[in-house]
């Protein structure tokens, strides 16, 4: 077990089945011990802390009341599930969170049967839980499906699409609205105001309210009369609730840190004869840990920390992050052009727009977790003559792709897309990797796609975007810090579709897009030392491709290497298509494309992920060596045979 005199009760719990054997009066102690263990673990690993601390009591109550894993808990986003992992047989590995071969920072079906559905993006839980509930109904089972979704996630339209279809699931579907008045940043919009009014207009449920659950066990006549009286009273007092109009029975608000309230409510909801039911639980992010409670972000995500003081380990001093370079340059542009506005989807801090907001509060729009809306909202602003910068993580831009095509590209509207966290992202793993934006952006007519090789190039590209009005334009840049180049002096307006030759050679040419340039130059040094004279180009643009530079390099070198921080179908496809169209490979030119592998790479340190993908100097040298060795051998002629079946029409 886990002998620890500070957590004697938790030490006895391996699975929720053992939790359910505890006396109810012991659950307060268990929750306190679970909170200590969660803080201790994140102190070692870093990761998401505030959200997990806010659902300690709720996690204990859910596993105590429901028959997990038979009853499915579907957590939205999943970053609040560290306590859930501790209670479901993973405590012995909890200090491997977000590390190579360790536990995921989110729910993951392959990790545990208690992770009913994988998550990491928001607002999916009700849809998935509805799937479980309908499967239970179709199987004539009484198994429950419980979606746990935060108020921040309720700003996304997908949650309401699911609720609009939920009535058929009946009593098998339960939605827990975890209302902590926070997502990553404070929530925005009318829904947040509505929930606040609900809380302020209704006190927490008291024992009398909870005991109304016995109505479901009354004889039919009495139960019907009591239910009608309750509905009448609630309607008179509040005019009903939005959730009831969607077909849900609304229960709450309930104090999410009071187990004496939570457990009776959940038991009554579990045993209810009607549904679906929404339980409005009010929690506090960072609850029970003073440093988190005092912090503005409630310790949403932290580095390794000293658990006593709450002080986080500081990264060593170094170059600025790409995000901060983007933000600072955009502020400079906005000071010169009052038509520049910015949009983000619940990520003002992550995208650097919190800094922009300090200067231009009326020109920064946080639309909540609503990427589809963000893209079309930006298109409307562009159509009205403004210069919108739509700032989203690559992985979240995926959620607005139809709008990108239909509302922006087809209309050739000059929306500027700042695509943060492009490429591999380290500890957040496959769900947050920016793998696909290159491929889906370069396929769009009218779209300009840029990727900087360093922080000064990023500043130049932001400056160029501010002056580009011919159509949509994007820049993608990675998580992490720049390489240390100077940002002083005037920024350039880059000629669209023009790269730059960094190093001139004769035999091998490396066409680099994005921040793999540093590794490309290291590889060139090693290849030169082997007698393989190597050119290196910083292509800058995936689209439009610099055809003149590409043609020159393909015609004057024996081996071409393309390298990019994206999946199949991106920059390399542009080069190969041009080479094919112009017959540039017909005389034996060797082209090798280095890109992310065709699989989802697990969490690890970024540099290890890129090495594993072959996108470092070692990988480049290996690709060149293999190309030369392969093509130095005689060509093996393989006879092709065709088997014609009797029913084939020729």
C-alpha positions in Angstrom: 0.0 0.0 0.0 1.1 3.6 0.6 2.1 3.8 4.3 1.8 7.5 5.2 0.7 8.7 8.6 -0.6 11.9 7.0 -3.1 9.9 4.8 -4.1 6.8 6.8 -7.6 6.5 5.3 -6.5 7.2 1.8 -3.8 4.5 2.2 -6.6 1.9 2.5 -8.3 2.9 -0.8 -7.2 1.2 -4.0 -10.5 1.4 -5.9 -13.9 3.1 -5.5 -15.3 -0.2 -4.4 -13.3 0.1 -1.2 -14.3 3.8 -0.9 -17.9 2.7 -1.0 -17.3 0.5 2.1 -16.4 3.5 4.2 -18.7 4.9 6.8 -20.2 8.1 5.5 -18.8 10.1 8.5 -15.3 9.2 7.3 -15.6 10.9 3.9 -14.6 14.3 5.2 -11.3 12.9 6.4 -10.8 11.1 3.1 -11.4 14.3 1.2 -8.9 16.2 3.3 -6.3 13.5 2.7 -7.0 13.4 -1.0 -6.4 17.1 -1.2 -3.1 16.7 0.6 -2.0 13.9 -1.8 -3.1 15.9 -4.9 -1.0 19.0 -3.8 1.9 16.8 -2.9 1.9 15.0 -6.3 1.6 18.2 -8.4 4.4 19.7 -6.3 6.6 17.0 -7.7 5.4 16.9 -11.3 3.8 20.3 -12.0 0.6 20.4 -14.0 -3.0 21.4 -13.4 -3.8 22.0 -9.8 -6.6 24.5 -9.1 -9.3 22.6 -11.0 -8.6 19.4 -9.2 -8.6 21.0 -5.8 -12.0 22.4 -6.6 -13.6 19.0 -7.2 -12.1 17.0 -4.3 -15.4 16.6 -2.4 -17.3 16.2 -5.7 -14.9 13.4 -6.8 -15.3 11.6 -3.5 -19.1 11.9 -3.5 -19.4 10.7 -7.1 -17.4 7.6 -6.5 -19.2 7.0 -3.2 -22.7 7.3 -4.7 -22.4 5.8 -8.2 -21.3 2.3 -9.0 -18.2 3.2 -11.0 -17.0 2.0 -13.5 -20.3 0.4 -14.3 -21.8 3.8 -14.0 -19.8 6.0 -16.4 -18.2 9.2 -15.2 -17.5 11.5 -18.2 -15.2 14.4 -17.2 -15.2 17.4 -19.4 -11.6 18.5 -20.4 -10.1 16.1 -17.9 -7.5 18.3 -16.3 -9.4 18.2 -13.0 -9.1 14.4 -12.7 -5.9 14.0 -10.7 -8.0 13.2 -7.6 -10.1 10.8 -9.6 -6.9 9.0 -10.8 -5.7 8.7 -7.2 -9.0 7.0 -6.1 -9.1 4.7 -9.1 -6.0 2.6 -8.7 -3.4 5.0 -10.0 -2.0 6.5 -6.9 1.2 4.5 -7.2 1.9 6.3 -10.5 0.5 9.7 -9.7 4.0 11.3 -9.5 4.6 10.3 -13.2 1.9 12.7 -14.4 2.6 14.3 -17.8 6.0 12.5 -18.1 7.3 10.1 -20.6 5.5 6.7 -20.1 3.6 8.2 -17.2 0.0 9.0 -16.5 -1.7 11.4 -18.8 -2.7 14.8 -17.5 -6.2 14.1 -18.9 -8.6 11.2 -19.0 -7.5 8.4 -21.2 -9.5 5.2 -22.0 -6.3 3.1 -22.5 -5.2 4.1 -19.0 -8.1 2.9 -16.8 -11.5 1.4 -17.1 -12.6 4.3 -14.8 -11.8 6.8 -17.6 -15.0 6.1 -19.5 -14.2 8.6 -22.2 -11.0 10.4 -23.2 -10.9 14.2 -23.1 -8.7 17.2 -23.1 -10.7 19.7 -25.3 -13.7 21.2 -23.7 -17.5 20.8 -23.9 -17.6 17.2 -25.2 -18.8 15.5 -22.0 -22.6 15.8 -22.4 -22.5 14.5 -25.9 -20.4 11.5 -24.9 -22.4 10.8 -21.7 -25.6 10.9 -23.8 -24.0 8.2 -25.9 -23.4 6.1 -22.9 -26.9 6.7 -21.5 -28.6 5.8 -24.8 -26.5 2.7 -25.0 -27.7 1.8 -21.5 -31.3 2.4 -22.5 -31.0 0.4 -25.7 -29.5 -2.5 -23.7 -32.3 -2.3 -21.1 -29.8 -1.5 -18.4 -30.1 0.9 -15.5 -26.4 2.0 -15.7 -26.1 5.8 -15.3 -23.9 8.2 -17.3 -22.7 11.2 -15.5 -21.2 14.2 -17.3 -19.1 16.6 -15.1 -18.8 19.9 -17.0 -17.5 23.3 -15.8 -19.3 26.6 -16.3 -16.4 27.7 -18.6 -17.1 24.7 -20.9 -20.8 25.6 -21.0 -19.9 28.6 -23.1 -19.4 26.3 -26.1 -22.3 25.5 -28.4 -21.6 21.8 -28.4 -22.9 21.5 -24.8 -26.3 22.8 -25.9 -26.4 20.7 -29.0 -26.1 17.7 -26.7 -28.7 19.0 -24.2 -31.1 19.7 -27.0 -31.1 16.0 -27.8 -30.8 14.6 -24.2 -34.5 14.1 -23.3 -34.7 10.6 -24.7 -32.0 9.4 -22.3 -34.3 10.1 -19.4 -33.1 9.1 -15.9 -30.0 7.5 -17.2 -28.3 10.8 -18.0 -27.1 13.1 -15.2 -25.2 16.3 -15.8 -23.1 17.9 -13.0 -22.6 21.6 -13.7 -19.4 22.3 -11.8 -19.8 26.1 -11.4 -16.5 27.6 -10.1 -16.8 30.9 -12.0 -13.5 30.1 -13.8 -12.2 28.2 -16.8 -8.6 29.0 -17.3 -9.5 32.7 -17.1 -12.7 34.2 -15.6 -15.7 33.2 -17.8 -17.4 35.7 -20.1 -20.7 36.3 -21.6 -24.4 36.1 -20.8 -24.3 32.5 -19.5 -21.8 33.5 -16.8 -24.1 36.3 -15.7 -27.1 34.0 -15.7 -25.4 31.4 -13.5 -24.4 34.1 -11.1 -28.0 35.3 -10.9 -29.2 31.7 -10.2 -26.7 31.4 -7.3 -27.6 34.8 -5.9 -31.3 34.3 -6.2 -31.4 30.8 -4.6 -29.6 29.9 -1.4 -27.8 26.6 -1.2 -30.2 23.6 -0.8 -30.9 22.8 2.9 -31.9 19.6 4.5 -35.6 20.3 3.7 -34.8 20.7 0.0 -32.8 17.5 0.0 -35.6 15.5 1.7 -37.9 16.4 -1.1 -36.2 13.6 -2.9 -38.5 11.2 -1.0 -41.3 12.4 -3.2 -40.1 9.8 -5.7 -40.8 7.1 -3.2 -44.4 8.3 -2.3 -47.5 6.6 -3.6 -48.3 7.8 -7.1 -51.2 10.2 -6.1 -49.3 11.9 -3.3 -46.1 12.1 -5.4 -47.9 13.8 -8.3 -49.6 16.4 -6.0 -46.3 17.1 -4.3 -44.4 17.5 -7.6 -47.0 19.9 -9.0 -46.8 22.0 -5.9 -43.0 22.1 -6.1 -43.1 23.0 -9.8 -45.6 25.8 -9.1 -43.6 27.2 -6.2 -40.4 27.2 -8.2 -42.0 28.7 -11.2 -43.5 31.5 -9.1 -40.2 32.2 -7.4 -37.8 32.2 -10.4 -39.8 31.8 -13.6 -38.2 28.3 -14.1 -34.6 27.9 -15.4 -33.0 27.8 -18.8 -32.0 24.2 -18.2 -35.6 23.2 -17.4 -36.7 24.7 -20.7 -34.2 22.3 -22.4 -35.9 19.4 -20.8 -33.7 18.9 -17.7 -34.8 18.7 -14.1 -32.7 21.3 -12.4 -31.4 20.6 -8.9 -29.4 23.2 -7.0 -27.5 25.2 -6.3 -25.6 22.8 -4.1 -22.4 23.6 -2.1 -19.8 21.5 -3.8 -17.6 21.3 -0.7 -20.2 20.2 1.7 -20.4 16.4 1.6 -23.4 16.4 3.9 -25.3 18.2 1.1 -23.7 16.6 -1.9 -24.2 13.0 -1.0 -27.9 13.1 -0.3 -28.5 15.1 -3.4 -26.6 12.7 -5.6 -28.3 9.7 -4.0 -31.7 11.2 -4.8 -30.7 12.0 -8.3 -29.3 8.5 -8.8 -32.6 7.0 -7.7 -34.9 9.4 -9.5 -37.5 7.9 -11.7 -37.4 10.8 -14.2 -34.7 12.6 -16.0 -32.4 13.8 -17.4 -31.3 15.8 -14.4 -28.8 18.7 -14.1 -27.3 19.2 -10.7 -25.8 22.7 -10.2 -22.8 22.3 -7.9 -21.0 25.5 -6.8 -17.3 25.0 -6.1 -14.2 27.1 -5.6 -11.1 26.6 -7.8 -8.0 26.0 -5.7 -10.2 25.2 -2.6 -8.3 24.2 0.6 -4.8 25.4 -0.5 -4.1 29.0 0.5 -1.5 29.9 -2.2 -4.0 28.7 -4.9 -6.9 30.5 -3.3 -4.9 33.7 -3.2 -3.6 33.5 -6.8 -5.4 35.3 -9.6 -5.5 32.1 -11.8 -6.2 29.9 -8.7 -3.1 27.9 -9.7 -4.8 26.6 -12.9 -1.5 25.2 -14.2 1.8 25.3 -12.2 5.4 24.4 -12.4 6.9 22.1 -9.7 6.4 23.9 -6.4 7.2 23.9 -2.8 3.9 22.7 -1.2 4.4 24.6 2.0 5.0 28.1 0.5 3.4 27.5 -2.8 6.4 29.0 -4.6 6.8 27.5 -8.1 10.1 26.5 -9.6 11.3 29.3 -12.0 12.5 28.5 -15.5 16.1 29.6 -16.1 16.5 33.0 -17.7 16.5 33.0 -21.4 15.0 34.4 -24.6 11.4 35.5 -24.6 8.6 33.1 -25.5 7.2 33.2 -29.0 3.8 34.0 -27.5 5.2 37.1 -25.7 7.0 38.2 -28.9 3.8 38.0 -30.8 1.9 39.9 -28.2 4.4 42.7 -27.8 4.7 43.2 -31.6 0.9 43.2 -32.0 0.6 45.9 -29.3 3.1 48.0 -31.3 1.0 47.5 -34.5 -2.2 48.4 -32.7 -0.7 51.6 -31.4 -0.2 52.6 -35.0 -3.5 51.3 -36.4 -6.8 51.6 -34.6 -8.5 49.2 -37.0 -6.5 46.3 -35.4 -8.7 44.2 -33.0 -8.1 40.8 -31.4 -10.2 37.7 -30.7 -9.5 34.7 -28.5 -11.6 31.8 -27.3 -11.2 31.7 -23.5 -7.4 31.9 -23.7 -6.3 35.5 -23.2 -3.3 34.5 -21.0 -2.2 31.6 -23.1 -2.2 33.6 -26.3 -0.7 36.7 -24.8 -3.8 38.8 -25.4 -4.1 39.7 -21.7 -1.2 42.1 -22.3 -2.9 43.5 -25.4 -6.1 44.0 -23.3 -4.2 46.1 -20.8 -3.6 48.6 -23.6 -6.7 48.2 -25.6 -9.5 46.8 -23.5 -12.2 47.7 -26.0 -10.3 46.1 -28.9 -9.8 42.6 -27.3 -12.7 40.2 -27.5 -12.7 37.0 -25.4 -15.7 35.0 -26.8 -15.4 32.0 -24.4 -14.8 28.5 -25.5 -16.4 29.1 -28.9 -13.9 28.7 -31.7 -16.5 28.5 -34.5 -18.0 31.7 -33.4 -14.5 33.3 -33.0 -13.6 32.6 -36.6 -16.9 33.9 -38.1 -17.0 36.9 -35.7 -13.5 37.7 -37.1 -14.8 37.3 -40.6 -17.6 39.8 -39.9 -15.2 42.3 -38.5 -13.0 41.9 -41.6 -16.0 42.4 -43.9 -16.7 45.6 -42.0 -13.3 47.0 -42.7 -11.4 46.1 -39.4 -8.2 44.1 -39.1 -9.0 41.2 -36.8 -6.3 39.0 -35.4 -7.9 35.7 -34.4 -5.6 34.2 -31.9 -6.0 30.5 -31.2 -4.0 27.4 -30.3 -3.4 25.2 -33.3 -5.3 22.3 -31.6 -8.3 24.5 -30.9 -8.4 26.1 -34.4 -9.4 22.6 -35.6 -12.8 23.2 -34.0 -13.4 26.2 -36.3 -12.4 24.6 -39.6 -15.7 24.8 -41.4 -15.9 28.5 -40.6 -12.3 28.9 -41.8 -13.3 27.5 -45.2 -16.8 28.8 -45.6 -16.8 32.2 -43.9 -13.2 33.3 -44.4 -11.4 31.6 -47.3 -14.2 31.4 -49.8 -15.0 35.1 -49.3 -11.3 35.9 -49.3 -11.7 38.0 -46.2 -8.5 39.5 -44.6 -8.7 37.7 -41.2 -5.3 37.3 -39.6 -4.8 34.0 -37.8 -2.2 33.7 -35.0 -1.8 30.0 -34.6 0.0 29.4 -31.2 1.3 26.1 -29.9 2.1 24.9 -33.4 4.0 21.6 -33.6 4.6 19.3 -30.6 3.8 20.6 -27.1 5.6 18.3 -24.7 3.7 17.3 -21.5 0.2 18.0 -22.8 0.6 15.2 -25.3 -1.3 14.3 -28.4 -4.5 16.1 -27.6 -2.9 19.5 -27.5 -0.2 19.0 -30.2 -0.5 21.5 -33.1 0.1 18.8 -35.7 -2.5 19.5 -38.4 -2.9 23.2 -39.1 -0.2 23.3 -41.8 -2.0 20.5 -43.7 -5.5 22.0 -43.4 -4.3 25.6 -44.0 -2.2 25.1 -47.2 -5.1 23.3 -48.9 -7.3 26.4 -48.7 -7.3 28.7 -51.8 -6.5 32.4 -50.9 -4.8 31.5 -47.6 -1.2 32.7 -46.9 0.6 30.4 -44.4 3.8 31.6 -42.7 6.1 30.0 -40.1 9.0 31.9 -38.5 12.4 30.4 -37.9 13.1 32.6 -34.9 11.5 35.4 -32.8 12.6 38.2 -35.0 11.1 36.5 -38.0 7.9 36.2 -36.0 7.9 39.9 -35.3 8.5 40.6 -39.0 5.5 38.4 -39.9 3.2 40.1 -37.4 4.2 43.4 -38.9 3.6 42.0 -42.4 0.1 40.7 -41.4 -0.9 44.1 -40.1 -0.2 45.5 -43.5 -1.7 42.7 -45.6 -5.3 43.2 -46.8 -5.5 41.0 -49.9 -7.1 38.0 -48.1 -6.7 35.7 -45.1 -3.2 35.2 -43.7 -1.8 33.0 -40.9 1.4 32.6 -38.9 2.1 29.5 -36.8 4.6 29.5 -34.0 5.6 27.0 -31.3 5.3 26.6 -27.6 8.4 27.7 -25.8 11.2 30.3 -26.1 13.0 31.8 -29.1 16.6 31.3 -29.9 17.9 34.6 -28.6 18.2 36.8 -31.7 17.9 40.6 -31.3 14.4 42.2 -31.6 15.8 45.7 -31.8 15.2 48.0 -34.9 12.5 48.4 -37.4 10.6 45.3 -38.5 10.3 44.3 -42.2 7.2 43.9 -44.3 8.1 40.5 -45.9 7.4 40.0 -49.6 4.6 37.4 -49.7 5.8 34.0 -50.8 9.5 34.7 -50.6 12.0 32.7 -48.6 15.7 33.3 -48.0 18.8 31.3 -48.7 20.8 31.1 -45.4 23.7 28.9 -46.6 24.9 28.0 -50.0 26.1 24.6 -50.9 26.2 22.2 -53.9 25.1 18.7 -53.2 22.4 18.7 -50.5 19.7 21.3 -49.9 17.6 21.6 -46.8 14.3 23.4 -47.2 13.3 24.3 -43.6 9.9 25.8 -42.6 9.6 27.1 -39.1 11.8 26.7 -36.1 13.6 23.6 -37.3 16.1 26.0 -39.0 18.5 25.8 -36.0 18.7 22.0 -36.3 19.0 22.3 -40.1 22.1 24.4 -39.7 23.6 22.0 -37.2 23.0 19.2 -39.7 24.5 21.2 -42.5 27.7 21.6 -40.5 27.9 17.9 -40.0 27.2 17.1 -43.6 29.8 19.6 -44.8 32.3 17.8 -42.5 31.5 14.6 -44.4 32.2 16.3 -47.7 28.6 16.9 -48.5 28.3 20.6 -49.4 24.9 21.7 -48.0 22.6 24.6 -48.7 20.0 25.7 -46.2 16.9 27.8 -47.0 14.5 29.3 -44.5 11.4 29.0 -46.6 9.2 31.3 -44.4 6.0 30.5 -46.4 4.4 27.2 -46.8 1.9 28.9 -49.1 2.4 30.6 -51.5 5.6 28.5 -52.0 8.7 30.4 -53.1 8.7 28.6 -56.4 11.8 30.5 -57.8 13.9 29.5 -54.8 12.5 26.0 -54.7 13.1 25.5 -58.4 16.7 26.8 -58.1 17.5 24.5 -55.3 15.9 21.4 -56.9 17.8 22.0 -60.1 21.2 22.5 -58.6 21.4 19.8 -55.9 21.3 16.0 -55.8 19.4 15.5 -52.5 16.6 17.7 -51.2 15.4 17.5 -47.6 12.2 19.3 -46.6 11.5 19.7 -42.8 8.5 21.0 -41.0 6.8 20.7 -37.6 3.5 19.4 -39.0 1.8 16.3 -40.2 1.7 14.8 -43.7 0.0 17.0 -46.2 1.7 20.3 -45.3 4.7 22.1 -46.6 6.4 19.0 -48.2 3.3 18.3 -50.2 3.6 21.8 -51.7 7.2 21.1 -52.7 6.5 17.7 -54.1 3.5 18.9 -56.1 5.5 21.6 -57.7 8.4 19.2 -58.4 5.9 16.7 -60.0 4.1 19.3 -62.0 7.4 20.6 -63.5 9.1 17.3 -63.9 11.9 18.3 -61.6 12.3 14.7 -60.3 12.5 13.1 -63.7 16.3 13.0 -63.9 16.9 11.2 -60.6 16.6 14.0 -58.0 16.3 12.5 -54.5 13.7 14.3 -52.3 13.1 13.2 -48.7 10.4 14.8 -46.6 10.8 15.1 -42.8 7.5 15.7 -40.9 5.6 14.4 -37.9 4.9 10.7 -38.0 1.5 9.3 -39.0 0.5 8.6 -35.4 -0.3 10.4 -32.2 2.9 11.0 -30.2 2.6 10.6 -26.5 3.6 13.2 -23.9 7.3 13.8 -23.4 9.8 16.7 -23.4 9.6 18.6 -26.6 13.1 17.9 -27.7 12.6 14.2 -27.2 9.4 14.3 -29.2 11.1 16.0 -32.1 14.1 13.6 -31.9 11.7 10.6 -31.9 10.0 12.1 -35.0 13.4 12.5 -36.7 13.1 16.3 -36.8 16.5 17.1 -35.4 20.1 17.3 -36.7 20.5 13.5 -36.3 17.3 12.9 -38.2 18.3 15.2 -41.0 21.8 13.6 -41.4 20.3 10.1 -41.3 17.8 11.0 -44.0 20.5 12.4 -46.3 22.8 9.4 -45.7 20.0 7.0 -46.4 19.0 8.8 -49.6 22.5 8.6 -50.9 23.1 5.0 -49.9 19.8 3.9 -51.3 20.3 5.5 -54.6 23.9 4.3 -55.0 22.7 0.8 -55.4 21.5 -0.7 -58.7 17.8 -0.3 -59.3 16.0 -3.5 -58.6 13.4 -4.3 -61.3 10.3 -5.9 -60.0 8.0 -7.7 -62.4 4.4 -6.7 -61.9 1.7 -9.2 -62.3 -2.0 -8.6 -62.5 -4.5 -11.3 -61.5 -7.7 -10.8 -63.5 -10.8 -12.3 -61.9 -13.6 -13.7 -64.0 -16.0 -11.0 -63.1 -13.7 -8.1 -63.8 -14.6 -6.0 -66.8 -11.6 -5.0 -68.8 
